[in-house]
Amino acid sequence: MNSDNLLARVPLFENLGREDVDKIFKAARRRNYPKNQVILFEDDHGDALYVVATGQVKVVLTGENGREVILSVLGEGDFFGEMSLIDDEPRSAHVIAMEDCELLVLLRDDFLRCLKEAPDMSVGLLRAMSQRLRRADDKIGNLVLLDVGARVARLILQLADDQGGDTINRSIPHNTMAQMIGSSRETVSRTFRDLSEKGIIEITRETIVISDREGLKQAAGIK
Ligand code: CMP
């Protein structure tokens, strides 16, 4: 991806002028990570910010019994690793490649310098962090207030919105979806079958299509 493409896809850089983006590109390195490789370890010291140029990563917490909860799935144009650079605390979670990824890596000093030299980047950063906090708030609310069926329905709506329509490509397996909503693979699969039998979603080998958005919203507890 060249700097023009990335500029268009990275909300963090969207308010920056050409010169500022070029500065960031000069300072950044590109690195490739194969599927399943851990990119950041929870509790490690943070020394860089990452931008996803291609591929998808998951932000994960693991329990002592090896159970995983996925806090977020990040794709092209998203960034991660900013928290420890900002608050000087250890990494807050693991970040793992869900598929082969190409990442742009900005070392701590370069990131902090870019923030100082390009104040518009701070605005983009604050906006993105507010959106993440909103999603995290939603997730906490959903875990406490909704049953599993409604959580699955909301996840389908969210994934469809992320992909800009009523169709989700099935690159995310059921066990990963379960880890995104604090449930089990079996429950997610059963809920998918129920929704499909009711004609609310249509499942094919490659896609899930929302055929009755109102019905899905109702199942999600959204009026
Ligand atoms: P850092 O704590 O440096 O390392 C782990 C990164 O995961 C963190 O920075 C954020 O970039 C990212 N992260 C942590 N929690 C969330 C979340 N709830 N949503 C999206 N990204 C997150």
Residues whose N, C-alpha, C, O or C-beta is under 5 A from the ligand:
A	BS01	CMP	G46 V59 L71 S72 F79 F80 G81 E82 M83 S84 L85 P90 R91 S92 A93 R132 A136
